[in-house]
Amino acid sequence: MTELKINSLEDINSVAAEFIKLVGDKRIFAMHGAMGVGKTTFVKAICEEMGVKDTINSPTFAIVNEYHTAKESIIYHFDFYRIDDVQEAYDFGYEDYFYSNAMCFIEWPEKIDSILPNDTVEVHFKEEADGSRSIRIF
């Protein structure tokens, strides 16, 4: 387990850069944490650090957003908050995304826990009493 800390929004891009170095060639990330803890904001910072020029926002209604990095890599950003059943992930072909060798950031992964790949990196966000965020990576 590794822990990163975001003290303020001014820190977020440097922490995102540290995260990118830390995870190396890992591709699937289960982003755990309460609503409003900063999961989407952190994915946005990671995308910025990887040279994404697209508008980056929450895929709450689309379920998945696709971004292209400066090096022509693809990043998929999922938000499973609104799904009611894991079958919905099967219906839109989750395997095509998870096994594409693209980076996949998954918000609300507990909704699809049974289909997450074995090598999924667990990323847990917590808001601390001082307003900072701790990020634990397993």
Secondary structure as UniProt FT lines:
FT   STRAND          2..6
FT   HELIX           9..11
FT   HELIX           12..23
FT   TURN            24..25
FT   STRAND          28..32
FT   TURN            35..36
FT   HELIX           39..49
FT   TURN            50..51
FT   TURN            60..62
FT   STRAND          64..68
FT   TURN            70..71
FT   STRAND          74..79
FT   TURN            81..82
FT   HELIX           87..91
FT   TURN            92..93
FT   HELIX           94..98
FT   TURN            99..101
FT   STRAND          103..107
FT   HELIX           109..115
FT   TURN            118..119
FT   STRAND          121..127
FT   TURN            129..130
FT   STRAND          133..137
//
